[in-house]
Amino acid sequence: MASEAVNILLVEDEEAHAEAVKRAFQPLGSAVCLSCASNIREALEHLDESVPHLVIADWLLPDGKGTDILSGDKERDLFPVILMTSHGNEKVAVDALKAGVVDYVVKSPAAFAALPRTAERVLREWELLAENKRAHEALRVSEERFRAIFESAGDLILIKDLSLRYTHVNPACERTFGLLASEIIGRTAKDIYDEDAASYSTDADERVLQGEVVEGEYVRRVRGVPMAFHEIKVPLRNGSGNIIGICGVSRDITDRRVRELTPHFTGDAYPSEAMQEALKQARSAATRDSVILLLGESGSGKDYLARYIHDHSKRANGPFFSVNCAAVPPELAESELFGHERGAFTGALGRKRGLLELAEGGTLLLNEIGELSLPLQAKLLTFLDTMAFTRVGGERNVSINARILTATNRELEKEVEAGRFRQDLYYRINVMAIIVPPLRERSEDIPILAEEIFSALMAELQLNRIPLLDSSTINALTQYHWPGNVRELRNVLERALLLWDGEHLDLDLPELNATQRERYYKIDLESDRSLRDVTDEITKTMCTAALQRCGGNKREAARLLGIARDSLYRYMKEFGIESKDRT
């Protein structure tokens, strides 16, 4: 019957029948422990002391019926009962089964002999029934817990079926969207969100139905107000492992990303033709999801232009990440981009999502892409072709929906020729190239740039006010050639701001020191300026710089320029150059 001894209580008042039952179980030896009672009272006393695995009871007993030992509540009875009777009829069988008896036998030598097999079957069925009851109870408790979490959770919980229609939403969803559950259930994302948000949501849902887990951050307008959410979507499976729907959990992270909800870089006010052309191309690039290659000198603002493209694209509500490939150690670059599984290498104590996964629904800028190693370039190429990858140490492909922007200050054509950059990857990322002009070619933008930088520094340094730049300071800034571009401009302005006494702003520009005489000029042969116009501009610039360096002393300035003082006076009058020093 079982590995442990089975305790059976026999309730029989006729000694001959009791002996017949004992003989039937005798061959089982110690596998069965048979206790006897001759009436209901003795049986109940026995049950008070211990609960048997099985009760075999006579139908008619001196002080009642065999069914009297049952509680009358089938859910509470702890043991099965086999009823025996000398005179079987249909009414007795029906009454016995209604009372909770599991099986019913008519006394006979054959029935007594078959009792061990009958008992084994009854015990097996009873155990299956008990397991079923336990499973139902566990399911009920689990459902109650889930319902409690579902109803009280502050996070938004949404469940969809295979047709991507909402089947369940929790009260947090109702409060957030200002809709009743009945107004959401049965509808799809297209009925709730705007076109771009609905398109992304549907794309993510379709990937989840393929067995993927999709996690990301995004911003959506809810009742006209932009709100940021961190969302994870997982497939719902039935007992057979088949996907039957989607469960999504969204957390409101608006407070954490409040700064990201405002534009980072407008750029539209820059007057220079070079920058306006770059912005025009950037706006065009923002309407597509193609890979973009940003080219320009270090510090020229490639990352700002990448942010501009993101903010003007349909992915503006998604996250924006930027990684400087030159700053990531080669041995960590693959993990940084693609993530890793637990145990992938020494120190990998858990799964890590790489930047590609974190950029789900948004944009990732790979700055200084020319610094990536050749093996990593190959993996990146595969990803760009398939939009799927495998984490370091992983086996399962992870697909994402993110836009990739690239940037470099290197000449990639020469890098390809030198064998340091893959030619196929170069063709893949050079779908559209945008050149970010150096600051010396957009000096007209410096006043606006300085104002933007001062405003940003005012917030960062928690200042109450910032200095106003006078014409001479602006002139000094525009005359300098800025080899470090916008990054150097910010450095100069931040240093000046830190040393500002509230009145006079000192700019520490190499061009204003006596240690440097080199100057750069931009000459555009395609413009309508004549040779005289260009030479006049250079003459004016040289005279102004000499006067500044000599503190306004005209005699020293003329000597520095290698011209007569009268010539300097003539140039000053011709070009409207002023100097407070009368010497």
Rosetta blueprint (number, residue, H / E / L):
1 M L
2 A L
3 S L
4 E L
5 A L
6 V E
7 N E
8 I E
9 L E
10 L E
11 V E
12 E L
13 D L
14 E L
15 E H
16 A H
17 H H
18 A H
19 E H
20 A H
21 V H
22 K H
23 R H
24 A H
25 F H
26 Q H
27 P H
28 L H
29 G H
30 S H
31 A H
32 V E
33 C E
34 L E
35 S E
36 C E
37 A E
38 S L
39 N L
40 I H
41 R H
42 E H
43 A H
44 L H
45 E H
46 H H
47 L H
48 D H
49 E H
50 S L
51 V L
52 P L
53 H L
54 L E
55 V E
56 I E
57 A E
58 D E
59 W L
60 L E
61 L E
62 P L
63 D L
64 G E
65 K E
66 G H
67 T H
68 D H
69 I H
70 L L
71 S L
72 G L
73 D L
74 K L
75 E L
76 R L
77 D L
78 L L
79 F L
80 P L
81 V E
82 I E
83 L E
84 M E
85 T E
86 S L
87 H L
88 G L
89 N L
90 E H
91 K H
92 V H
93 A H
94 V H
95 D H
96 A H
97 L H
98 K H
99 A H
100 G L
101 V L
102 V L
103 D E
104 Y E
105 V E
106 V E
107 K L
108 S L
109 P H
110 A H
111 A H
112 F H
113 A H
114 A L
115 L H
116 P H
117 R H
118 T H
119 A H
120 E H
121 R H
122 V H
123 L H
124 R H
125 E H
126 W H
127 E H
128 L H
129 L H
130 A H
131 E H
132 N H
133 K H
134 R H
135 A H
136 H H
137 E H
138 A H
139 L H
140 R H
141 V H
142 S H
143 E H
144 E H
145 R H
146 F H
147 R H
148 A H
149 I H
150 F H
151 E H
152 S H
153 A L
154 G L
155 D L
156 L E
157 I E
158 L E
159 I E
160 K E
161 D L
162 L L
163 S L
164 L L
165 R L
166 Y E
167 T E
168 H E
169 V E
170 N L
171 P H
172 A H
173 C H
174 E H
175 R H
176 T H
177 F H
178 G L
179 L L
180 L L
181 A H
182 S H
183 E H
184 I H
185 I L
186 G L
187 R L
188 T L
189 A H
190 K H
191 D H
192 I H
193 Y L
194 D L
195 E H
196 D H
197 A H
198 A H
199 S H
200 Y H
201 S H
202 T H
203 D H
204 A H
205 D H
206 E H
207 R H
208 V H
209 L H
210 Q L
211 G L
212 E L
213 V L
214 V E
215 E E
216 G E
217 E E
218 Y E
219 V E
220 R E
221 R E
222 V E
223 R L
224 G L
225 V E
226 P E
227 M E
228 A E
229 F E
230 H E
231 E E
232 I E
233 K E
234 V E
235 P E
236 L E
237 R E
238 N L
239 G L
240 S L
241 G L
242 N L
243 I E
244 I E
245 G E
246 I E
247 C E
248 G E
249 V E
250 S E
251 R E
252 D E
253 I L
254 T L
255 D L
256 R L
257 R L
258 V H
259 R H
260 E H
261 L H
262 T L
263 P L
264 H L
265 F L
266 T L
267 G L
268 D L
269 A L
270 Y L
271 P L
272 S L
273 E H
274 A H
275 M H
276 Q H
277 E H
278 A H
279 L H
280 K H
281 Q H
282 A H
283 R H
284 S H
285 A H
286 A H
287 T L
288 R L
289 D L
290 S L
291 V L
292 I E
293 L E
294 L E
295 L E
296 G L
297 E L
298 S L
299 G L
300 S L
301 G L
302 K H
303 D H
304 Y H
305 L H
306 A H
307 R H
308 Y H
309 I H
310 H H
311 D H
312 H L
313 S L
314 K L
315 R L
316 A L
317 N L
318 G L
319 P L
320 F E
321 F E
322 S E
323 V E
324 N E
325 C H
326 A H
327 A H
328 V L
329 P L
330 P H
331 E H
332 L H
333 A H
334 E H
335 S H
336 E H
337 L H
338 F H
339 G L
340 H E
341 E L
342 R L
343 G L
344 A L
345 F L
346 T L
347 G L
348 A L
349 L L
350 G L
351 R L
352 K E
353 R L
354 G L
355 L H
356 L H
357 E H
358 L H
359 A L
360 E L
361 G L
362 G L
363 T E
364 L E
365 L E
366 L E
367 N E
368 E L
369 I H
370 G H
371 E H
372 L L
373 S L
374 L H
375 P H
376 L H
377 Q H
378 A H
379 K H
380 L H
381 L H
382 T H
383 F H
384 L H
385 D H
386 T H
387 M L
388 A E
389 F E
390 T E
391 R L
392 V E
393 G L
394 G L
395 E L
396 R L
397 N E
398 V E
399 S E
400 I L
401 N L
402 A L
403 R E
404 I E
405 L E
406 T E
407 A E
408 T E
409 N L
410 R L
411 E L
412 L H
413 E H
414 K H
415 E H
416 V H
417 E H
418 A L
419 G L
420 R L
421 F L
422 R L
423 Q H
424 D H
425 L H
426 Y H
427 Y H
428 R H
429 I H
430 N L
431 V L
432 M E
433 A E
434 I E
435 I E
436 V L
437 P L
438 P L
439 L H
440 R H
441 E H
442 R L
443 S H
444 E H
445 D H
446 I H
447 P H
448 I H
449 L H
450 A H
451 E H
452 E H
453 I H
454 F H
455 S H
456 A H
457 L H
458 M H
459 A H
460 E H
461 L L
462 Q L
463 L L
464 N L
465 R L
466 I L
467 P L
468 L L
469 L L
470 D L
471 S H
472 S H
473 T H
474 I H
475 N H
476 A H
477 L H
478 T H
479 Q H
480 Y L
481 H L
482 W L
483 P L
484 G L
485 N H
486 V H
487 R H
488 E H
489 L H
490 R H
491 N H
492 V H
493 L H
494 E H
495 R H
496 A H
497 L H
498 L H
499 L L
500 W L
501 D L
502 G L
503 E L
504 H L
505 L L
506 D L
507 L L
508 D L
509 L L
510 P H
511 E H
512 L H
513 N L
514 A L
515 T L
516 Q L
517 R L
518 E L
519 R L
520 Y L
521 Y L
522 K L
523 I L
524 D L
525 L L
526 E L
527 S L
528 D L
529 R L
530 S L
531 L H
532 R H
533 D H
534 V H
535 T H
536 D H
537 E H
538 I H
539 T H
540 K H
541 T H
542 M H
543 C H
544 T H
545 A H
546 A H
547 L H
548 Q H
549 R H
550 C L
551 G L
552 G L
553 N L
554 K H
555 R H
556 E H
557 A H
558 A H
559 R H
560 L H
561 L H
562 G L
563 I L
564 A L
565 R H
566 D H
567 S H
568 L H
569 Y H
570 R H
571 Y H
572 M H
573 K H
574 E H
575 F H
576 G L
577 I L
578 E L
579 S L
580 K L
581 D L
582 R L
583 T L
